[in-house]
């Protein structure tokens, strides 16, 4: 499905019916990373409409001259939510940069957001200001890699904490396709010139009292986990979790824990 917003053709998928959930992927992946980790939770759970968006310039969504900054990107996502959900309140599930945008949406209009689930969220856009753990590969690969996959496997290892056949298979299925589909020119320019929201500092100043979960990886050397805990006082009804043996792709390295924690958050917002 597609919708036109600010000159962008926004691709999205909808699964199920009921209370709306907007799922926002990281940068520069696409909706598949969210769909493949979230959908298994709803095989036996009804009453929720899951909406998976491809951000502008990523997946099957196009971009336009209107998207220069993170504020522009956020405006598109807000308009998308307004057109899809009308006046109905919704839940937000954001991964990495999608978590950053989810925080932005909540700061701007907290009354529309019934709850937040943030998976390895980016809290500080400028990597130079992030508090990051040392990179650590805790499980090294011991399986064969085809020559044609070596470049992709090298990229996988740059973020992996557990490098086994299962995590490599999930990476190829959930993450790699989106990375390959992204508009590289847009991605490079946006990341250099417009990645940070103009009101990022407000993350630590506003207050939010709906069910929220911050799920972070202890070995996540991309966004880290300590910066998320600086928001502890902004969220009065939140759980902050650090998972060992997990990096920025926590959902494929610790899938059972991810699913258990997600279900517990979902039970709180029912």
C-alpha positions as CSV (number, residue, x, y, z in Angstrom):
1,X,0.0,0.0,0.0
2,X,1.1,3.6,-0.7
3,X,0.2,7.1,0.3
4,X,1.5,10.4,-0.9
5,X,2.9,12.8,1.7
6,X,5.0,16.0,1.1
7,X,6.1,14.7,-2.3
8,X,7.1,11.3,-0.9
9,X,5.4,8.0,-1.9
10,X,5.2,6.2,1.4
11,X,5.0,2.5,1.3
12,X,3.4,0.6,4.2
13,X,1.8,-2.7,5.2
14,X,-1.2,-3.3,7.6
15,X,-1.7,-6.6,9.5
16,X,-4.8,-7.3,11.6
17,X,-7.6,-5.1,13.0
18,X,-8.3,-3.4,16.2
19,X,-6.2,-1.0,18.4
20,X,-3.6,0.6,16.1
21,X,0.1,0.1,16.5
22,X,2.6,2.1,14.4
23,X,5.9,0.3,14.0
24,X,8.9,2.4,12.9
25,X,12.2,0.8,11.7
26,X,15.7,2.0,12.1
27,X,18.1,3.8,9.7
28,X,18.5,2.9,6.9
29,X,16.5,-0.4,7.1
30,X,12.9,-0.9,6.1
31,X,9.6,-2.2,7.5
32,X,10.7,-5.9,7.2
33,X,13.0,-5.6,10.3
34,X,9.9,-4.7,12.4
35,X,7.4,-6.9,10.7
36,X,9.5,-10.0,11.1
37,X,10.1,-9.5,14.8
38,X,6.7,-8.1,15.8
39,X,4.3,-10.3,13.9
40,X,5.1,-13.6,15.6
41,X,3.7,-12.0,18.8
42,X,0.3,-11.7,17.2
43,X,-0.2,-15.3,15.9
44,X,-2.3,-16.0,19.0
45,X,-3.2,-12.4,20.0
46,X,-6.1,-10.5,18.3
47,X,-7.5,-7.0,18.6
48,X,-4.5,-5.0,17.2
49,X,-3.9,-3.4,13.9
50,X,-0.2,-3.4,13.1
51,X,1.0,-0.8,10.6
52,X,4.5,-1.0,9.2
53,X,5.9,2.0,7.5
54,X,8.9,2.4,5.2
55,X,10.5,5.8,6.0
56,X,11.2,8.2,3.2
57,X,14.2,7.1,1.1
58,X,14.1,3.6,2.6
59,X,12.5,0.4,1.6
60,X,9.9,1.1,-1.1
61,X,9.3,4.7,-0.1
62,X,10.6,7.5,-2.1
63,X,11.9,10.8,-0.8
64,X,11.6,14.4,-2.0
65,X,13.2,17.8,-1.6
66,X,10.9,18.4,1.4
67,X,12.9,15.9,3.5
68,X,16.1,17.7,4.5
69,X,16.1,17.4,8.3
70,X,14.9,15.0,11.0
71,X,12.1,17.5,11.7
72,X,11.0,17.1,8.1
73,X,11.1,13.3,8.5
74,X,9.1,13.4,11.7
75,X,6.5,15.6,10.0
76,X,6.0,13.0,7.3
77,X,5.5,10.2,10.0
78,X,3.1,12.4,11.9
79,X,1.0,13.1,8.8
80,X,1.1,9.4,8.0
81,X,-0.3,8.5,11.4
82,X,-2.9,11.2,11.1
83,X,-4.1,10.0,7.7
84,X,-4.1,6.3,8.7
85,X,-5.4,6.5,12.2
86,X,-7.5,9.7,11.9
87,X,-8.2,10.9,15.4
88,X,-7.7,7.5,17.0
89,X,-4.9,7.1,19.6
90,X,-2.2,4.6,18.8
91,X,0.7,2.7,20.2
92,X,4.3,3.3,19.0
93,X,6.9,0.6,18.5
94,X,10.3,2.1,17.4
95,X,13.6,0.4,16.7
96,X,16.9,2.4,16.7
97,X,16.3,5.6,14.8
98,X,12.6,4.6,14.7
99,X,12.8,4.8,18.5
100,X,14.2,8.3,18.1
101,X,11.4,9.4,15.9
102,X,8.9,7.7,18.3
103,X,10.3,9.8,21.1
104,X,9.9,12.9,19.0
105,X,6.3,12.1,18.2
106,X,5.5,11.5,21.9
107,X,7.1,14.8,22.9
108,X,5.1,16.7,20.3
109,X,1.7,15.1,21.0
110,X,1.8,12.8,24.0
111,X,-2.0,12.5,24.2
112,X,-2.1,10.7,20.9
113,X,0.3,8.0,22.0
114,X,-1.1,5.3,24.3
115,X,2.2,3.6,24.9
116,X,5.7,3.2,23.8
117,X,8.0,0.2,23.1
118,X,11.5,1.3,22.2
119,X,13.9,-1.3,21.0
120,X,17.6,-0.3,21.1
121,X,16.5,3.3,20.7
122,X,18.7,6.1,19.5
123,X,18.5,8.8,22.1
124,X,21.3,11.0,20.9
125,X,21.6,11.6,17.2
126,X,25.2,12.7,17.3
127,X,27.3,9.6,17.7
128,X,30.1,11.6,19.1
129,X,28.0,12.4,22.2
130,X,26.8,8.9,22.9
131,X,28.0,6.8,25.8
132,X,29.0,3.5,24.1
133,X,30.3,0.2,25.4
134,X,33.4,-1.4,23.8
135,X,32.6,-3.5,20.8
136,X,32.5,-7.1,21.7
137,X,31.9,-10.3,19.7
138,X,31.0,-12.9,22.3
139,X,30.2,-15.7,19.9
140,X,32.4,-16.0,16.9
141,X,31.2,-17.7,13.7
142,X,32.1,-21.3,13.0
143,X,30.2,-22.0,9.9
144,X,30.8,-21.7,6.2
145,X,30.2,-18.5,4.2
146,X,29.9,-18.4,0.5
147,X,32.2,-16.1,-1.4
148,X,29.3,-14.0,-2.7
149,X,28.1,-13.4,0.9
150,X,31.4,-12.3,2.4
151,X,30.9,-8.6,2.0
152,X,27.4,-8.8,3.6
153,X,28.8,-11.1,6.3
154,X,31.5,-8.6,7.1
155,X,28.8,-5.9,7.6
156,X,26.9,-8.3,9.8
157,X,29.9,-8.9,12.0
158,X,30.4,-5.1,12.5
159,X,27.3,-5.1,14.7
160,X,27.1,-8.7,15.9
161,X,27.5,-9.9,19.4
162,X,26.3,-13.4,18.8
163,X,27.5,-14.5,15.3
164,X,25.9,-17.9,14.7
165,X,23.9,-19.5,11.9
166,X,20.5,-18.3,13.4
167,X,21.5,-14.7,13.8
168,X,23.2,-14.6,10.3
169,X,20.0,-16.1,8.8
170,X,17.8,-13.6,10.5
171,X,20.1,-10.8,9.4
172,X,19.9,-11.8,5.8
173,X,16.1,-12.1,6.0
174,X,15.1,-9.2,8.2
175,X,17.8,-6.5,7.9
176,X,20.0,-6.9,4.8
177,X,17.2,-6.5,2.2
178,X,16.2,-3.1,3.6
179,X,19.8,-1.9,3.7
180,X,20.2,-2.8,0.0
181,X,16.9,-1.1,-0.9
182,X,17.8,2.2,0.7
183,X,18.4,5.3,-1.4
184,X,22.1,5.6,-0.7
185,X,22.5,9.2,-1.9
186,X,19.6,10.4,0.3
187,X,20.8,8.3,3.2
188,X,24.3,9.8,3.1
189,X,23.1,13.4,2.8
190,X,20.5,13.0,5.4
191,X,22.8,11.4,7.9
192,X,25.4,14.1,7.4
193,X,23.1,17.2,7.4
194,X,19.7,16.4,9.0
195,X,19.8,13.4,11.4
196,X,19.1,15.3,14.6
197,X,15.8,16.7,15.7
198,X,15.8,20.4,16.6
199,X,14.2,19.6,20.0
200,X,16.2,16.6,21.0
201,X,17.0,18.2,24.3
202,X,13.3,18.1,25.2
203,X,13.5,14.3,25.6
204,X,14.9,14.9,29.1
205,X,12.4,17.7,30.0
206,X,9.0,16.4,29.2
207,X,6.9,13.9,31.2
208,X,5.0,10.9,30.0
209,X,2.8,8.6,32.1
210,X,1.7,5.8,29.7
211,X,3.2,2.3,29.6
212,X,6.7,2.4,28.2
213,X,9.5,-0.1,27.7
214,X,13.1,0.8,26.9
215,X,14.8,-2.5,25.8
216,X,18.5,-2.2,25.3
217,X,21.5,-4.4,24.6
218,X,24.5,-4.3,27.0
219,X,26.9,-4.8,24.2
220,X,25.2,-2.3,21.8
221,X,28.1,-0.2,20.5
222,X,25.8,1.7,18.0
223,X,23.5,3.6,20.3
224,X,24.5,2.1,23.7
225,X,22.2,1.8,26.7
226,X,23.3,4.4,29.2
227,X,21.9,7.4,27.4
228,X,18.4,5.9,27.4
229,X,18.6,5.8,31.2
230,X,19.1,9.5,31.3
231,X,15.4,9.7,30.4
232,X,14.3,7.8,33.5
233,X,12.7,10.8,35.1
234,X,10.7,11.7,32.0
235,X,8.7,8.4,32.1
236,X,6.7,7.7,35.2
237,X,5.3,4.3,34.0
238,X,8.4,2.8,32.3
239,X,10.6,-0.3,32.4
240,X,14.2,0.2,31.5
241,X,15.9,-3.1,30.6
242,X,19.5,-4.0,29.7
243,X,20.0,-7.5,28.1
244,X,23.4,-9.2,28.2
245,X,24.8,-10.9,25.2
246,X,22.9,-8.5,22.9
247,X,23.9,-5.7,20.6
248,X,22.0,-3.4,18.4
249,X,20.2,-6.3,16.7
250,X,18.9,-7.5,20.0
251,X,15.7,-8.9,18.5
252,X,17.6,-11.5,16.5
253,X,20.2,-12.3,19.1
254,X,17.8,-12.7,22.0
255,X,14.4,-13.4,20.3
256,X,12.8,-15.2,23.2
257,X,13.6,-12.4,25.7
258,X,12.4,-9.8,23.1
259,X,9.1,-11.6,22.6
260,X,8.5,-12.1,26.3
261,X,9.2,-8.5,27.2
262,X,7.1,-7.2,24.3
263,X,4.2,-9.3,25.4
264,X,4.4,-8.0,29.0
265,X,4.4,-4.4,27.6
266,X,1.4,-5.2,25.5
267,X,-0.5,-6.6,28.5
268,X,0.1,-3.2,30.3
269,X,-1.4,-1.2,27.5
270,X,-4.6,-3.3,27.0
